Amino acid sequence: MKGAAHEIREELDCEVDVGEELTTTTYAYDFGEITLTTFWCELRAGTPRLTAHSEVRWMHPAELASIEWAPADIPAVRLVVESA
């Protein structure tokens, strides 16, 4: 789980406590196959700041369906919505 906290620090410049794994999904794109592991996390310090992404926003789980997600993200997003 240290790897997940490191990724968040690199990509969003904040500190999180990484909790339980939500899911791991694999998706085959035209350019190759990717595997994503999603964890429940809690913001510990800082405010997420974009370093590698085009947008960041806080949303209630019920609002997540309003975004067009990458295919690899959809299974995890569904689980977050169902868990709310």
C-alpha positions as protocol buffer text, in pm:
chain_id: "A"
residue {
  index: 1
  type: MET
  ca { x: 0 y: 0 z: 0 }
}
residue {
  index: 2
  type: LYS
  ca { x: 301 y: 227 z: 25 }
}
residue {
  index: 3
  type: GLY
  ca { x: 303 y: 229 z: -354 }
}
residue {
  index: 4
  type: ALA
  ca { x: -49 y: 372 z: -362 }
}
residue {
  index: 5
  type: ALA
  ca { x: 39 y: 653 z: -119 }
}
residue {
  index: 6
  type: HIS
  ca { x: 349 y: 728 z: -328 }
}
residue {
  index: 7
  type: GLU
  ca { x: 139 y: 750 z: -647 }
}
residue {
  index: 8
  type: ILE
  ca { x: -103 y: 994 z: -483 }
}
residue {
  index: 9
  type: ARG
  ca { x: 189 y: 1205 z: -356 }
}
residue {
  index: 10
  type: GLU
  ca { x: 342 y: 1214 z: -706 }
}
residue {
  index: 11
  type: GLU
  ca { x: 22 y: 1280 z: -900 }
}
residue {
  index: 12
  type: LEU
  ca { x: -178 y: 1496 z: -658 }
}
residue {
  index: 13
  type: ASP
  ca { x: 86 y: 1638 z: -420 }
}
residue {
  index: 14
  type: CYS
  ca { x: -97 y: 1544 z: -99 }
}
residue {
  index: 15
  type: GLU
  ca { x: -72 y: 1278 z: 172 }
}
residue {
  index: 16
  type: VAL
  ca { x: -330 y: 1002 z: 217 }
}
residue {
  index: 17
  type: ASP
  ca { x: -386 y: 710 z: 448 }
}
residue {
  index: 18
  type: VAL
  ca { x: -443 y: 408 z: 226 }
}
residue {
  index: 19
  type: GLY
  ca { x: -715 y: 174 z: 346 }
}
residue {
  index: 20
  type: GLU
  ca { x: -863 y: -149 z: 216 }
}
residue {
  index: 21
  type: GLU
  ca { x: -849 y: -250 z: -148 }
}
residue {
  index: 22
  type: LEU
  ca { x: -1179 y: -187 z: -325 }
}
residue {
  index: 23
  type: THR
  ca { x: -1107 y: -378 z: -646 }
}
residue {
  index: 24
  type: THR
  ca { x: -852 y: -466 z: -911 }
}
residue {
  index: 25
  type: THR
  ca { x: -960 y: -452 z: -1273 }
}
residue {
  index: 26
  type: THR
  ca { x: -788 y: -523 z: -1602 }
}
residue {
  index: 27
  type: TYR
  ca { x: -891 y: -359 z: -1928 }
}
residue {
  index: 28
  type: ALA
  ca { x: -758 y: -417 z: -2280 }
}
residue {
  index: 29
  type: TYR
  ca { x: -720 y: -94 z: -2477 }
}
residue {
  index: 30
  type: ASP
  ca { x: -597 y: -76 z: -2838 }
}
residue {
  index: 31
  type: PHE
  ca { x: -251 y: 24 z: -2712 }
}
residue {
  index: 32
  type: GLY
  ca { x: -225 y: -250 z: -2450 }
}
residue {
  index: 33
  type: GLU
  ca { x: -370 y: -396 z: -2135 }
}
residue {
  index: 34
  type: ILE
  ca { x: -373 y: -208 z: -1806 }
}
residue {
  index: 35
  type: THR
  ca { x: -448 y: -324 z: -1453 }
}
residue {
  index: 36
  type: LEU
  ca { x: -582 y: -77 z: -1197 }
}
residue {
  index: 37
  type: THR
  ca { x: -606 y: -139 z: -825 }
}
residue {
  index: 38
  type: THR
  ca { x: -838 y: 95 z: -636 }
}
residue {
  index: 39
  type: PHE
  ca { x: -811 y: 156 z: -262 }
}
residue {
  index: 40
  type: TRP
  ca { x: -1023 y: 344 z: -13 }
}
residue {
  index: 41
  type: CYS
  ca { x: -814 y: 643 z: 99 }
}
residue {
  index: 42
  type: GLU
  ca { x: -848 y: 929 z: 345 }
}
residue {
  index: 43
  type: LEU
  ca { x: -686 y: 1266 z: 290 }
}
residue {
  index: 44
  type: ARG
  ca { x: -432 y: 1317 z: 568 }
}
residue {
  index: 45
  type: ALA
  ca { x: -247 y: 1637 z: 469 }
}
residue {
  index: 46
  type: GLY
  ca { x: -246 y: 1895 z: 192 }
}
residue {
  index: 47
  type: THR
  ca { x: -493 y: 1979 z: -79 }
}
residue {
  index: 48
  type: PRO
  ca { x: -488 y: 1778 z: -401 }
}
residue {
  index: 49
  type: ARG
  ca { x: -295 y: 1976 z: -662 }
}
residue {
  index: 50
  type: LEU
  ca { x: -273 y: 1878 z: -1026 }
}
residue {
  index: 51
  type: THR
  ca { x: 66 y: 1757 z: -1139 }
}
residue {
  index: 52
  type: ALA
  ca { x: -31 y: 1498 z: -1400 }
}
residue {
  index: 53
  type: HIS
  ca { x: -406 y: 1537 z: -1455 }
}
residue {
  index: 54
  type: SER
  ca { x: -629 y: 1792 z: -1625 }
}
residue {
  index: 55
  type: GLU
  ca { x: -886 y: 1827 z: -1345 }
}
residue {
  index: 56
  type: VAL
  ca { x: -954 y: 1737 z: -984 }
}
residue {
  index: 57
  type: ARG
  ca { x: -1281 y: 1783 z: -794 }
}
residue {
  index: 58
  type: TRP
  ca { x: -1461 y: 1654 z: -487 }
}
residue {
  index: 59
  type: MET
  ca { x: -1786 y: 1477 z: -565 }
}
residue {
  index: 60
  type: HIS
  ca { x: -2054 y: 1290 z: -375 }
}
residue {
  index: 61
  type: PRO
  ca { x: -2074 y: 926 z: -491 }
}
residue {
  index: 62
  type: ALA
  ca { x: -2422 y: 990 z: -634 }
}
residue {
  index: 63
  type: GLU
  ca { x: -2269 y: 1249 z: -871 }
}
residue {
  index: 64
  type: LEU
  ca { x: -2006 y: 1016 z: -1018 }
}
residue {
  index: 65
  type: ALA
  ca { x: -2234 y: 898 z: -1298 }
}
residue {
  index: 66
  type: SER
  ca { x: -2230 y: 1250 z: -1442 }
}
residue {
  index: 67
  type: ILE
  ca { x: -1870 y: 1206 z: -1563 }
}
residue {
  index: 68
  type: GLU
  ca { x: -1754 y: 1013 z: -1867 }
}
residue {
  index: 69
  type: TRP
  ca { x: -1505 y: 767 z: -1716 }
}
residue {
  index: 70
  type: ALA
  ca { x: -1231 y: 576 z: -1893 }
}
residue {
  index: 71
  type: PRO
  ca { x: -1342 y: 215 z: -1947 }
}
residue {
  index: 72
  type: ALA
  ca { x: -1083 y: 83 z: -1700 }
}
residue {
  index: 73
  type: ASP
  ca { x: -1226 y: 309 z: -1425 }
}
residue {
  index: 74
  type: ILE
  ca { x: -1592 y: 209 z: -1458 }
}
residue {
  index: 75
  type: PRO
  ca { x: -1592 y: -105 z: -1238 }
}
residue {
  index: 76
  type: ALA
  ca { x: -1432 y: 83 z: -946 }
}
residue {
  index: 77
  type: VAL
  ca { x: -1664 y: 382 z: -987 }
}
residue {
  index: 78
  type: ARG
  ca { x: -1967 y: 151 z: -979 }
}
residue {
  index: 79
  type: LEU
  ca { x: -1843 y: -7 z: -656 }
}
residue {
  index: 80
  type: VAL
  ca { x: -1794 y: 335 z: -495 }
}
residue {
  index: 81
  type: VAL
  ca { x: -2147 y: 436 z: -590 }
}
residue {
  index: 82
  type: GLU
  ca { x: -2291 y: 107 z: -460 }
}
residue {
  index: 83
  type: SER
  ca { x: -2100 y: 141 z: -131 }
}
residue {
  index: 84
  type: ALA
  ca { x: -2231 y: 490 z: -57 }
}
